[in-house]
Amino acid sequence: MQKVFVGIATEWTTDGKIIPTLIRWEDSRKFAVEQMLDVHQTASFKVDGTGI
């Protein structure tokens, strides 16, 4: 299986949260984000910090 990078359209709330609204597939198809099942902070090992 090969990793595929996709585009994400997001909105920022006034309190600084990021909300994904659209996923753009590599062949230009677009899919609306209708529901988020989980939001949590996790380690970002590539930059030795924490991420979203």
N, C-alpha and C positions, 0 to 999 in steps of 0.2 A: 504494500500500500504506500502511496506517495503523498506527502504532505502538500496541501493546496492552500495558498493564502487567498483570502477573499476580502473584499472591501466592506466596511461597516459604516453606515451613516448613523450619527449619534446626536442626541440633544443633551445639553448641560442644564441642570436645574439651578435655581438661584442659591441653593445651599451646597453646590459643588459636585453633585452626583452626576454620573454619566449614564444616560439611558439609550441603549441601542434601538434604532427605529427601523433599519433596513439592512439587509444583507445582499451584497452584489456579488454574484457568482462569477467565475472567471470568463464565462461565455456571455456576459452582460445580462443574464437573467437576474431579476430582482425579487426578493422575498421580504414581505413586511414581517417585523417581529411583533407577534400578537401577544406573547406571554413570556415572562421571565420566571423560571422556576426557582432560581437560587441566586443570591448575591452575597459574596463574602470576600474578605481580604485573604490573599495567599502570597506565599513567597515568590519573588521574581528572581530566580536563580541566575539568570543571565546578567543582571546588573547588581547583584548582591543586596537587594533591598526588599521592599514589600510592594505589592501591586494590587490591582483590583481584579 
